[in-house]
């Protein structure tokens, strides 16, 4: 087979006696001055961005905020990213920018909430955009100001005497230029401005500008530690919930296997044995065959019912077809408690969340019927959209039983907690002795599917 060769050019060895070129001191000073000019130009651009953000801010409380604010924040971030990129390249140090992900399509209210909280990277960018044209621009302009001052000193040295006669007086810095000696002194001072700008002011301006950017744009050490702690907590939570989800899934698989083995499978085996016996008695005892066939038909009916119950326990057809609200209503119809269901869902949650919520409500209604001594129950289902989050599915199950429910005792409520924790959901229980008992489920989720229920 033909072999492939590396087509990338290989580095050529340097000829003997030829050393690697390093930037000279003069080129380094010139590079620092060029960087200061770039920073000053970006500060002028930040001025226009600042005017745009101010314009958007004036309309934050009007109907135009949803259109103006996302575009303004996008422009600010684009300029801030450019500044962070230059700071990383010139300093050789990372410049963190932890932006929060917007998990909603309506970005206007979400961004307004981040700005109102006065924390987070969006707020730091916004604050920087309004300060940078003045603070950052002043720092970056200092070397250029010295160069312009030097140019004016040279102009004064050549034309100062004549200009002083035409204008009555002319000054350079603290020197009144009236004759050739004062003009020459102005020229000398002006010439000294150039090395001062290139060798001293430019490197220090770039360094000071980088420190100023980190103070304004970068998160503080406390914020970074808090974010790292939150990330570590998040990792631990994900590890725990993943383990619980795997355990729950394995337990569900074992339950399905057990139900199939002890239920439908046993009935199908019995039905096969019954049909075999009927086959042997078909000619000798027709009456017994008739009874055996009736028994086989009864076993087949029960096996079919058990299979339907098993499928309903995995994912009820009414949940798949009609959605969470109507599936809970079907639970209320077969519950021994007089149950009222109120639902306000403009659309359907994601299928995994919908399934977890359904089985959680089913478990709560079963517990209320078995252990609470209640006669009535109520289920309230709603979804609250979030500004910086996809929203929250909230389900409240209330009964008028004797109370005393405790999530730390028994496995029912703990199992619901584990089921919801997979989706970052929480369960809260209010059950004083004597009742009533209120269990609230809250699961972060977005309503992604079109509304198909009748609620």
C-alpha positions as CSV (number, residue, x, y, z in Angstrom):
1,X,0.0,0.0,0.0
2,X,1.3,3.5,-0.6
3,X,2.5,5.3,2.4
4,X,1.5,8.9,3.3
5,X,4.1,11.5,4.0
6,X,3.9,14.6,6.1
7,X,3.5,17.6,3.9
8,X,4.0,20.2,6.6
9,X,7.2,22.2,6.1
10,X,10.0,21.2,8.5
11,X,12.0,23.8,10.3
12,X,15.3,24.5,8.6
13,X,18.5,24.7,10.7
14,X,20.0,28.1,11.0
15,X,23.4,28.6,9.4
16,X,26.4,28.6,11.7
17,X,27.0,31.9,13.4
18,X,23.5,33.2,12.8
19,X,21.7,33.8,16.1
20,X,18.0,33.9,16.7
21,X,16.7,37.5,16.4
22,X,15.3,39.1,19.5
23,X,13.4,42.3,19.6
24,X,15.7,45.2,20.3
25,X,15.0,47.7,23.1
26,X,14.0,50.4,20.7
27,X,11.5,48.1,18.9
28,X,10.1,47.0,22.3
29,X,9.5,50.7,23.2
30,X,8.0,51.3,19.8
31,X,5.7,48.3,20.3
32,X,4.6,49.6,23.7
33,X,3.7,53.0,22.1
34,X,1.8,51.2,19.3
35,X,-0.1,49.3,21.9
36,X,-1.0,52.4,23.8
37,X,-2.3,53.9,20.5
38,X,-4.5,50.8,19.9
39,X,-5.8,51.0,23.5
40,X,-6.7,54.7,23.0
41,X,-8.5,53.9,19.7
42,X,-10.5,51.2,21.5
43,X,-11.4,53.7,24.2
44,X,-12.9,56.0,21.5
45,X,-14.9,53.0,20.2
46,X,-16.0,52.3,23.8
47,X,-17.3,55.9,23.9
48,X,-19.8,55.1,21.1
49,X,-20.7,51.8,22.8
50,X,-21.2,53.7,26.1
51,X,-23.6,56.1,24.3
52,X,-25.5,53.1,22.9
53,X,-25.8,51.4,26.3
54,X,-27.0,54.7,27.8
55,X,-29.6,54.9,25.1
56,X,-30.7,51.3,25.8
57,X,-30.8,52.1,29.5
58,X,-33.2,55.0,29.0
59,X,-35.6,52.6,27.4
60,X,-35.2,49.8,29.9
61,X,-38.6,50.5,31.4
62,X,-40.4,50.8,28.1
63,X,-41.5,48.3,25.5
64,X,-38.3,48.7,23.5
65,X,-36.1,47.0,26.2
66,X,-36.4,43.5,24.7
67,X,-35.1,44.8,21.4
68,X,-32.4,47.3,22.6
69,X,-30.9,45.6,25.6
70,X,-29.6,42.3,23.9
71,X,-28.0,44.3,21.1
72,X,-26.4,46.7,23.5
73,X,-25.0,43.9,25.7
74,X,-23.7,42.1,22.6
75,X,-21.8,45.2,21.5
76,X,-20.3,45.7,25.0
77,X,-19.2,42.0,25.2
78,X,-17.6,42.2,21.8
79,X,-15.5,45.1,22.8
80,X,-14.7,43.7,26.2
81,X,-13.6,40.4,24.6
82,X,-11.2,42.3,22.4
83,X,-9.7,44.0,25.4
84,X,-9.4,40.8,27.3
85,X,-7.8,39.1,24.3
86,X,-5.2,41.9,24.1
87,X,-4.5,41.8,27.8
88,X,-3.9,38.0,27.6
89,X,-1.6,38.3,24.7
90,X,0.5,41.1,26.1
91,X,0.7,39.9,29.7
92,X,0.8,36.2,29.2
93,X,-1.8,35.6,31.9
94,X,-5.3,34.3,31.6
95,X,-8.2,36.7,31.8
96,X,-11.3,34.8,33.1
97,X,-14.8,35.9,32.0
98,X,-17.5,33.7,33.5
99,X,-20.7,34.5,31.7
100,X,-23.9,33.0,32.8
101,X,-25.8,31.1,30.1
102,X,-29.1,32.5,29.3
103,X,-31.5,29.6,29.3
104,X,-34.5,31.5,27.8
105,X,-35.4,32.9,24.4
106,X,-36.6,36.2,25.8
107,X,-33.2,37.7,26.6
108,X,-34.3,41.2,27.4
109,X,-35.8,40.5,30.8
110,X,-33.0,38.0,31.6
111,X,-30.3,40.5,30.9
112,X,-32.1,43.2,32.8
113,X,-32.2,40.9,35.8
114,X,-28.5,40.4,35.6
115,X,-27.8,44.1,35.4
116,X,-30.2,44.8,38.3
117,X,-28.4,42.3,40.5
118,X,-25.2,44.3,40.1
119,X,-23.1,41.2,39.9
120,X,-21.9,38.8,37.3
121,X,-19.9,39.3,34.1
122,X,-22.6,41.2,32.2
123,X,-22.8,43.8,35.0
124,X,-19.0,44.1,35.1
125,X,-18.9,44.6,31.3
126,X,-21.6,47.2,31.5
127,X,-19.8,49.1,34.3
128,X,-16.6,48.9,32.3
129,X,-18.1,50.2,29.1
130,X,-19.3,53.4,30.9
131,X,-16.0,54.0,32.7
132,X,-13.5,53.0,30.0
133,X,-13.8,55.9,27.6
134,X,-12.6,58.2,30.4
135,X,-10.4,56.2,32.7
136,X,-9.0,53.8,30.2
137,X,-8.8,56.5,27.5
138,X,-6.9,58.8,29.8
139,X,-4.3,56.1,30.7
140,X,-3.8,55.1,27.0
141,X,-3.6,58.7,25.8
142,X,-0.8,59.7,28.2
143,X,2.1,58.6,25.8
144,X,0.4,60.2,22.8
145,X,0.0,63.4,24.8
146,X,3.7,63.5,25.5
147,X,4.4,63.0,21.8
148,X,2.1,65.8,20.8
149,X,3.7,67.9,23.4
150,X,7.1,67.1,21.9
151,X,5.9,68.1,18.4
152,X,4.5,71.3,19.7
153,X,7.9,72.0,21.4
154,X,9.7,71.5,18.1
155,X,7.1,73.7,16.3
156,X,7.6,76.4,19.0
157,X,11.4,76.2,18.6
158,X,11.1,77.0,14.9
159,X,8.2,79.3,14.7
160,X,7.8,80.4,18.3
161,X,9.5,83.8,18.0
162,X,7.5,84.9,15.1
163,X,4.3,83.5,16.6
164,X,4.9,85.4,19.8
165,X,5.2,88.6,17.9
166,X,2.0,87.9,16.0
167,X,0.0,86.6,19.0
168,X,1.6,88.9,21.6
169,X,2.7,85.8,23.7
170,X,3.1,82.1,23.3
171,X,4.0,79.5,25.9
172,X,5.5,76.1,25.9
173,X,4.9,74.2,29.2
174,X,6.1,76.8,31.8
175,X,8.3,78.8,29.4
176,X,7.2,82.0,27.8
177,X,8.7,82.0,24.3
178,X,9.8,85.5,23.5
179,X,13.2,85.2,21.8
180,X,15.5,82.6,20.3
181,X,17.1,81.3,23.6
182,X,13.6,80.6,25.0
183,X,12.6,79.0,21.7
184,X,15.6,76.8,21.7
185,X,14.9,75.8,25.3
186,X,11.3,74.9,24.2
187,X,12.8,72.8,21.4
188,X,15.1,70.9,23.8
189,X,12.2,70.2,26.2
190,X,10.1,69.1,23.3
191,X,12.7,66.7,22.1
192,X,13.0,65.2,25.5
193,X,9.2,64.4,25.4
194,X,9.8,61.7,22.8
195,X,12.1,59.4,24.8
196,X,9.9,60.1,27.8
197,X,6.9,58.9,25.8
198,X,8.5,55.9,24.2
199,X,10.8,54.6,26.9
200,X,8.9,55.5,30.1
201,X,5.3,56.4,29.6
202,X,4.2,53.9,27.0
203,X,5.3,50.7,28.8
204,X,3.9,51.9,32.1
205,X,0.6,53.0,30.5
206,X,0.1,49.6,28.9
207,X,0.9,47.9,32.2
208,X,-1.3,50.2,34.2
209,X,-4.1,49.8,31.6
210,X,-3.9,46.0,32.0
211,X,-4.2,46.2,35.8
212,X,-7.1,48.6,35.5
213,X,-8.9,46.2,33.1
214,X,-8.4,43.3,35.6
215,X,-9.7,45.4,38.4
216,X,-12.9,46.3,36.4
217,X,-13.6,43.4,34.2
218,X,-12.2,40.3,35.9
219,X,-14.0,38.7,38.8
220,X,-12.5,39.1,42.2
221,X,-10.7,36.3,44.1
222,X,-13.7,35.9,46.4
223,X,-16.0,35.5,43.4
224,X,-13.7,33.0,41.7
225,X,-13.6,31.0,45.0
226,X,-17.4,31.1,45.3
227,X,-17.8,30.0,41.7
228,X,-15.3,27.1,42.2
229,X,-17.1,26.1,45.4
230,X,-20.4,26.2,43.5
231,X,-18.9,24.2,40.7
232,X,-17.5,21.6,43.2
233,X,-20.9,21.4,44.9
234,X,-22.5,21.0,41.5
235,X,-20.2,18.2,40.6
236,X,-20.9,16.4,43.9
237,X,-24.6,16.9,43.3
238,X,-24.4,15.5,39.8
239,X,-22.4,12.5,41.0
240,X,-25.0,11.8,43.7
241,X,-28.0,12.2,41.5
242,X,-26.4,10.2,38.7
243,X,-25.8,7.3,41.2
244,X,-29.3,7.6,42.5
245,X,-30.7,7.7,38.9
246,X,-28.7,4.5,38.0
247,X,-29.9,2.8,41.2
248,X,-33.5,3.8,40.5
249,X,-33.3,2.6,37.0
250,X,-31.9,-0.8,38.1
251,X,-34.6,-1.1,40.7
252,X,-37.2,-0.3,38.0
253,X,-35.7,-3.0,35.7
254,X,-35.7,-5.5,38.6
255,X,-39.4,-4.6,39.3
256,X,-40.3,-5.1,35.7
257,X,-38.5,-8.4,35.6
258,X,-40.2,-9.5,38.8
259,X,-43.7,-8.4,37.6
260,X,-43.2,-10.2,34.3
261,X,-41.9,-13.4,36.0
262,X,-44.6,-13.5,38.8
263,X,-47.5,-12.2,36.7
264,X,-47.9,-12.4,33.0
265,X,-45.2,-15.0,32.5
266,X,-46.7,-17.3,35.1
267,X,-50.2,-16.9,33.6
268,X,-48.9,-17.6,30.1
269,X,-47.1,-20.8,31.3
270,X,-50.3,-21.9,33.1
271,X,-52.3,-21.1,29.9
272,X,-49.9,-23.3,27.9
273,X,-50.3,-26.2,30.3
274,X,-54.0,-25.8,30.3
275,X,-54.1,-25.9,26.5
276,X,-51.8,-28.9,26.5
277,X,-54.2,-30.8,28.9
278,X,-57.1,-29.8,26.7
279,X,-55.4,-31.2,23.7
280,X,-55.1,-34.6,25.4
281,X,-58.7,-34.6,26.5
282,X,-60.2,-33.4,23.3
283,X,-61.5,-36.8,22.1
284,X,-62.1,-38.5,25.5
285,X,-63.7,-35.8,27.6
286,X,-65.1,-32.8,25.5
287,X,-66.8,-31.3,28.6
288,X,-63.5,-31.1,30.5
289,X,-61.9,-29.5,27.4
290,X,-64.6,-26.8,27.5
291,X,-63.8,-26.0,31.1
292,X,-60.0,-25.9,30.4
293,X,-60.5,-23.5,27.4
294,X,-62.6,-21.2,29.6
295,X,-59.8,-21.3,32.2
296,X,-57.2,-20.6,29.5
297,X,-59.3,-17.6,28.2
298,X,-59.5,-16.2,31.8
299,X,-55.7,-16.6,32.2
300,X,-55.1,-14.8,28.9
301,X,-57.4,-12.0,29.9
302,X,-55.6,-11.5,33.3
303,X,-52.2,-11.7,31.6
304,X,-53.2,-9.0,29.1
305,X,-54.5,-6.8,32.0
306,X,-51.2,-7.3,33.9
307,X,-49.2,-6.4,30.8
308,X,-51.3,-3.2,30.4
309,X,-50.8,-2.4,34.1
310,X,-47.0,-2.9,33.6
311,X,-46.9,-0.7,30.6
312,X,-48.9,1.9,32.4
313,X,-46.4,1.8,35.2
314,X,-43.5,2.4,32.8
315,X,-45.1,5.3,30.9
316,X,-48.9,5.7,30.9
317,X,-50.5,6.1,27.5
318,X,-52.6,9.0,28.8
319,X,-49.4,10.9,29.8
320,X,-47.9,10.4,26.3
321,X,-51.1,11.3,24.5
322,X,-52.7,14.0,26.7
323,X,-49.9,15.5,28.8
324,X,-49.3,15.9,32.5
325,X,-52.5,17.7,33.5
326,X,-54.9,15.2,32.0
327,X,-52.7,12.3,33.3
328,X,-53.0,13.7,36.8
329,X,-56.8,14.1,36.3
330,X,-56.9,10.4,35.4
331,X,-55.2,9.6,38.7
332,X,-57.8,11.8,40.4
333,X,-60.7,9.8,38.8
334,X,-59.4,6.4,40.2
335,X,-58.3,7.8,43.6
336,X,-60.4,6.9,46.6
337,X,-60.1,10.5,47.7
338,X,-62.3,13.3,46.3
339,X,-59.5,15.0,44.4
340,X,-59.6,18.4,42.7
341,X,-57.0,19.2,40.0
342,X,-56.2,22.7,38.9
343,X,-53.6,23.1,36.1
344,X,-52.2,26.1,34.3
345,X,-49.7,24.9,31.8
346,X,-49.4,26.8,28.5
347,X,-47.4,24.0,27.0
348,X,-45.9,20.6,27.9
349,X,-42.7,20.1,29.9
350,X,-40.0,17.9,28.5
351,X,-40.9,14.2,28.5
352,X,-38.4,13.0,31.2
353,X,-39.6,15.8,33.5
354,X,-43.2,15.2,32.7
355,X,-42.8,11.5,33.5
356,X,-41.0,12.1,36.8
357,X,-43.6,14.7,37.9
358,X,-46.4,12.3,37.0
359,X,-45.0,9.4,39.1
360,X,-44.2,11.7,42.0
361,X,-47.8,12.9,42.1
362,X,-49.1,9.3,41.8
363,X,-46.9,8.3,44.8
364,X,-48.1,11.3,46.8
365,X,-51.8,10.6,46.1
366,X,-51.3,6.9,46.9
367,X,-49.7,7.8,50.2
368,X,-52.4,10.2,51.0
369,X,-55.1,7.6,50.4
370,X,-53.3,4.9,52.4
371,X,-51.8,6.6,55.4
372,X,-53.2,10.1,55.9
373,X,-56.8,9.3,56.7
374,X,-57.9,12.1,54.4
375,X,-61.2,12.5,52.6
376,X,-60.3,15.2,50.2
377,X,-57.2,16.2,48.2
378,X,-56.2,18.9,45.8
379,X,-53.5,19.1,43.1
380,X,-52.3,22.5,41.7
381,X,-50.0,22.4,38.7
382,X,-48.4,25.6,37.3
383,X,-45.3,26.8,35.5
384,X,-43.5,30.0,36.4
385,X,-41.2,31.3,33.6
386,X,-37.7,32.5,34.8
387,X,-35.6,35.5,33.8
388,X,-32.2,33.8,33.8
389,X,-33.5,30.2,34.1
390,X,-35.8,28.1,31.9
391,X,-38.6,28.4,34.5
392,X,-40.0,26.2,37.2
393,X,-42.7,23.5,37.1
394,X,-44.5,23.7,40.5
395,X,-46.9,21.0,41.7
396,X,-48.6,21.3,45.1
397,X,-50.5,18.3,46.5
398,X,-52.7,19.0,49.6
399,X,-54.8,16.7,51.6
400,X,-57.0,17.2,54.8
401,X,-55.5,14.2,56.6
402,X,-54.1,13.9,60.1
403,X,-50.6,15.2,59.1
404,X,-47.3,14.2,60.6
405,X,-45.7,13.3,57.2
406,X,-41.9,13.4,57.4
407,X,-39.5,13.1,54.5
408,X,-36.8,11.7,56.8
409,X,-38.9,8.7,57.7
410,X,-39.9,6.0,55.3
411,X,-38.9,5.5,51.7
412,X,-41.8,7.0,49.8
413,X,-40.9,10.7,50.1
414,X,-37.2,10.0,49.9
415,X,-37.8,8.1,46.7
416,X,-39.6,11.1,45.3
417,X,-36.7,13.4,46.3
418,X,-34.3,11.1,44.5
419,X,-36.4,11.0,41.4
420,X,-36.7,14.9,41.4
421,X,-33.0,15.4,42.2
422,X,-32.0,14.0,38.9
423,X,-33.6,17.1,37.3
424,X,-32.4,19.5,40.1
425,X,-35.9,19.4,41.6
426,X,-36.7,19.9,45.2
427,X,-39.5,18.6,47.5
428,X,-40.8,20.5,50.5
429,X,-43.2,19.0,53.0
430,X,-45.5,21.0,55.4
431,X,-47.4,18.5,57.6
432,X,-48.2,19.6,61.1
433,X,-49.9,17.2,63.4
434,X,-53.6,17.4,62.8
435,X,-53.1,18.4,59.2
436,X,-53.4,19.5,56.6
437,X,-50.4,18.1,54.6
438,X,-49.0,20.1,51.7
439,X,-46.2,18.7,49.6
440,X,-44.7,21.0,47.0
441,X,-42.6,19.8,44.0
442,X,-40.4,22.3,42.1
443,X,-38.5,21.2,39.0
444,X,-36.5,23.6,36.8
445,X,-37.7,23.0,33.2
446,X,-38.8,24.7,30.0
447,X,-42.1,24.2,28.3
448,X,-40.9,22.9,25.0
449,X,-43.8,21.0,23.4
450,X,-47.0,22.5,22.1
451,X,-50.0,22.3,24.4
452,X,-52.0,19.2,23.9
453,X,-54.0,18.9,27.1
454,X,-57.5,20.3,27.7
455,X,-56.4,22.3,30.7
